């Protein structure tokens, strides 16, 4: 447990475990995908390529409201409701944001079989718990309000 | 070298994206201005001067474009100063832009998350962040960041703004006074660290030597990260400013490994907190997306700025900026200067 394997990178002087390298690979792919989708979504939104649910010209009067007031005033949904509005420009950038926020969960999923095969029950449990925490946060089950 | 190339590709993509975004906002804004101009003309023609006066305030696109420019500058100074962008973003944007604090915190978390997610693969591959060290700390901090985010969204904005001002001023004091220990000398791991297998060998490319490291005071470190997670979720700050001292000074992690692992921990902690903000509708794309792109572009320039400007100079600038932003947040929260 905790033994670092040498990957022969940088003349063999960098000590990085296979789990760490796997995590980095998945995170890198997710980060690139999220960034590209975010930028494309924003471009489609602000250029008017995809019409917005809330017209851009109205935003200065709305972004001074709190989040719950904004949702009430615009009829935008909370939770995952934006998934049903992907034909609206203002919901499109949320896809990229969701990828960026969700990629860590995928990384932990990838770690599970590695920790299982290494017979490392402590870190297997930590990774599983982290997936649970991220899933709970993403689920929208937790609620609060002003 | 691989890390540099990878980062370069990401930033080159972000640069192209930024140019595209600027062009799109400008084109869209120009069209809106033309439309607004037409509306003004029509209104004046109809004698409805009051209607024209309503159109006169700044066009919508001025704000995201200003945000993009501000974040570009913040990104430039954040890297050489060794702080994440979120800690500068939230107090400055909430103090000087018209957006509600809910949206500013949501965007702040996203800025910190995007920067951390972009940097983490390179840090992990280069051995400048350690997975075994980060995972237990990130688990507790990400769980507590959810609590912080829920509390922050439930409290009145003025109360959060006041608490933010106080917190930022405390960060100024911490940054001013905090010492650093490049290679803490830890004689023996504590029993929890030993059970978790948190130790390793870190190659310090600057000093061209391998450093064997271990940690102590792990239970205290875990407790601190619970508090750090709450602050990250509550204020949307990112909290790298707190991670590094906790790792380095409390747990005895070498400084460079502390900085790298801090960035990696942020990528996990902010993920859970930002979901709460997304689900509550507190992430507004028109605020969050230009901020993320501007910050990443600025960070690219900032990494190069580090080689030509003294880090201490930029660090002093950041402390001055935080002092100003902290006082502004306090004044706004208490209603002294709304």
Interface residues (C-beta under 8 A of the other chain):
Chain A: X1 X2 X3 X4 X9 X10 X13 X14 X15 X16 X17 X19 X20 X21 X23 X24 X25 X27 X28 X30 X31 X32 X34 X35 X36 X38 X39 X41 X42 X43 X45 X46 X47 X48 X56 X57 X58 X59 X60 X63 X64 X65 X66 X67 X68 X70 X71 X76 X77 X78 X79 X80 X90 X92 X93 X94 X96 X97 X98 X100 X101 X102 X103 X104 X105 X122 X123 X126 X127 X129 X130 X133 X134 X136 X137 X138 X140 X142 X144 X145 X146
Chain B: X2 X6 X10 X13 X14 X17 X20 X21 X24 X25 X27 X28 X31 X32 X35 X36 X57 X58 X59 X60 X61 X63 X64 X98 X99 X100 X102 X103 X106 X110 X113 X114 X117 X118 X120 X121 X122 X124 X125 X126 X127 X130 X131 X132 X135 X136 X138 X139 X142 X143 X146 X150 X151 X153 X154 X156 X157 X195 X196 X197 X198 X199 X200 X201 X202 X203 X205 X210 X267 X268 X271 X272 X273 X274 X275 X276 X277 X278 X279 X280 X281 X282 X283 X284 X285 X286 X287 X288 X289 X290 X292 X293
